[in-house]
Amino acid sequence: MNPQSLDALIDLLATGNAHSGEALAQALGISRAAVWKKIEGLRELGIEIEGRAGSGYALARPIERLDVARLREAVGATTRGRLRDLRIVSVIDSTNAALRAEAAHLASGSLLLAEAQTAGRGRRGRTWASPFAAGFLGSLFWRFERGLADLGGLSLAVGITLAEAWRAHGLDVRVKWPNDLWIDGSKLAGLLIEAGGEFHGPSHVVVGLGLNIALPAGLQSALDQPVTDLAAHLPMPMSRNMAVAICIDALFAALDEFSRAGFAPFVPRWAAVDALADRPVTVHEATTTWVGIARGIDDRGRLQVDTDGRLRCVDAGEVSIRLA
């Protein structure tokens, strides 16, 4: 769907009023059949649109679009000084893929946000459901003087900082090693970090975050794992732009601290947000599966698993972890 026509149609519907197919056709300069086709396209993006007999089309729930000016005003002063480039697109295949393609020319601190992704990915190639304007979908580009060899633990550092940011707002957000955020055993967010550069430096990363702010009612039951969103746990409704700004501040804080000091300052903070602490887990490796009890992380960010009194250290790149 053409992004300009998509934005124009959403802007018309976002007034909250019902619009007849004929009125939308006149406003957009297209046929009523074309309006119906675009409405179906919006529904495929996860936008809930009601077709009301006698009155036309209307959004089933309000949509708050992301806004560059509001976000720049909402983030902290430190973040504002480091935020080199902020772009918002309506629909994209993958924000991570877009920034990776531009890596040679991007300034550190460049941020790309999307209202929806059509090919969003999680770790190990899993897809990430991303209904339109329902969460934080975006990627941050960052350059390091340190090399790829010294980026161990970065995903945990980002997850820890995000969890701490939301815990400061009263939510019991925890990190499921190595890259998911949980509330009460349900997935709130996922991280996908992709790195490039030299082994001994310099290097760069694209940090992708998908975080659920307010999901459509029917989506959670359609997914193959328990998921949740901020709206289900916040005591009072929060502006989506404010929620995204909190995430942006956390991303910049984590990457800035990691740039200066590496993973060491994050290690003692892990225990407070560890979703797997002392819980039975199943470790799925390439050719074998085994079980044990999760016992925190080591100073490199590897998961420590107790198997009959012996600690085995698990590297994030090699395995998948499930609760036993």
Long-range contacts (C-beta under 8 A, 24 or more apart in sequence): 1-38, 1-41, 1-42, 1-91, 3-89, 3-90, 3-91, 5-30, 5-38, 6-38, 6-41, 6-42, 6-90, 6-91, 7-90, 9-35, 9-38, 9-39, 9-42, 10-42, 10-47, 10-63, 10-65, 10-90, 13-49, 13-57, 13-58, 13-59, 14-59, 14-62, 14-63, 14-65, 16-58, 16-59, 16-62, 17-58, 18-52, 18-55, 18-56, 18-57, 18-58, 19-56, 19-57, 19-58, 20-55, 20-56, 20-57, 21-56, 21-57, 23-56, 24-56, 24-57, 42-132, 45-91, 45-116, 45-131, 45-132, 46-116, 46-129, 46-130, 46-131, 46-132, 46-134, 46-216, 46-219, 47-131, 47-132, 47-133, 48-216, 61-216, 63-132, 63-133, 64-133, 64-239, 64-240, 64-241, 65-115, 65-133, 66-113, 66-115, 66-133, 66-240, 66-241, 66-244, 67-241, 70-241, 71-241, 71-244, 71-245, 71-248, 74-241, 74-242, 74-245, 75-245, 75-248, 75-249, 75-252, 76-249, 78-252, 78-253, 78-256, 79-248, 79-249, 79-252, 79-253, 82-109, 82-252, 82-256, 83-109, 83-111, 83-248, 83-252, 84-108, 84-109, 84-110, 85-109, 85-110, 85-111, 86-110, 86-111, 86-113, 87-111, 87-112, 87-113, 88-113, 88-114, 88-115, 89-113, 89-114, 89-115, 90-114, 90-115, 90-116, 91-115, 91-116, 91-117, 91-118, 91-132, 92-116, 92-117, 92-118, 93-117, 93-118, 93-119, 94-119, 94-120, 94-121, 94-208, 95-120, 95-137, 95-138, 95-139, 95-208, 96-121, 96-139, 96-192, 96-194, 96-206, 96-208, 98-139, 99-139, 99-141, 99-206, 100-194, 100-196, 100-206, 102-141, 103-141, 103-196, 103-204, 103-206, 106-141, 107-141, 108-141, 108-142, 108-143, 108-204, 109-140, 109-141, 109-142, 109-252, 110-140, 110-141, 111-138, 111-139, 111-140, 111-141, 111-248, 112-138, 112-139, 112-141, 113-137, 113-138, 113-244, 114-138, 117-210, 120-210, 121-192, 121-208, 122-190, 122-192, 122-210, 123-178, 123-179, 123-190, 123-191, 123-192, 124-320, 128-190, 128-210, 129-219, 129-223, 130-210, 131-215, 131-216, 131-219, 133-240, 134-212, 134-213, 134-214, 134-215, 134-216, 134-219, 134-229, 135-210, 135-211, 135-212, 135-213, 135-214, 135-215, 135-229, 136-189, 136-209, 136-210, 136-211, 136-213, 136-243, 136-244, 136-247, 137-209, 137-210, 138-208, 138-209, 138-244, 139-206, 139-207, 139-208, 139-209, 140-206, 140-207, 140-209, 140-248, 140-251, 140-252, 140-255, 141-204, 141-205, 141-206, 141-207, 142-204, 142-205, 142-207, 142-255, 142-259, 143-202, 143-203, 143-204, 144-197, 144-201, 144-202, 144-203, 144-204, 144-205, 144-259, 145-201, 145-202, 145-259, 146-201, 146-202, 146-203, 146-259, 146-262, 147-197, 147-198, 147-199, 147-200, 147-201, 147-202, 147-203, 148-195, 148-196, 148-197, 148-198, 148-199, 148-201, 148-203, 149-199, 149-200, 150-201, 150-262, 151-195, 151-203, 151-205, 152-263, 152-300, 152-301, 153-262, 153-263, 153-266, 153-267, 153-300, 153-301, 154-193, 154-205, 154-258, 154-263, 155-179, 155-191, 155-193, 155-301, 155-316, 156-263, 156-266, 156-270, 156-297, 156-301, 157-254, 157-257, 157-258, 157-263, 157-266, 158-191, 158-193, 158-207, 158-209, 158-250, 158-251, 158-254, 158-255, 159-191, 159-273, 160-254, 160-266, 160-269, 160-270, 160-273, 161-250, 161-251, 161-253, 161-254, 161-257, 161-266, 162-189, 162-209, 162-211, 162-247, 162-250, 162-251, 162-254, 163-273, 164-250, 164-269, 164-273, 165-246, 165-247, 165-249, 165-250, 165-253, 166-230, 166-246, 167-273, 169-234, 169-246, 170-234, 170-235, 171-230, 171-233, 171-234, 173-273, 174-273, 174-274, 174-275, 175-270, 175-273, 175-274, 175-275, 176-275, 176-276, 176-321, 177-274, 177-275, 177-276, 177-294, 177-297, 177-303, 177-316, 177-321, 178-301, 178-303, 178-316, 178-321, 179-316, 180-275, 181-211, 182-275, 183-228, 183-233, 184-228, 185-226, 186-226, 186-227, 186-228, 187-225, 187-226, 187-227, 187-228, 188-212, 188-227, 188-228, 188-229, 188-230, 205-255, 207-251, 207-255, 209-247, 209-251, 211-247, 213-240, 213-243, 213-244, 214-240, 263-299, 263-300, 263-301, 264-299, 267-297, 267-299, 267-301, 270-296, 270-297, 271-296, 276-303, 276-321, 276-323, 279-323, 279-324, 280-323, 280-324, 281-305, 281-321, 281-322, 281-323, 281-324, 282-321, 282-322, 282-323, 282-324, 283-314, 283-319, 283-320, 283-321, 284-319, 284-320, 284-321, 284-322, 285-318, 285-319, 286-318, 291-324, 294-321
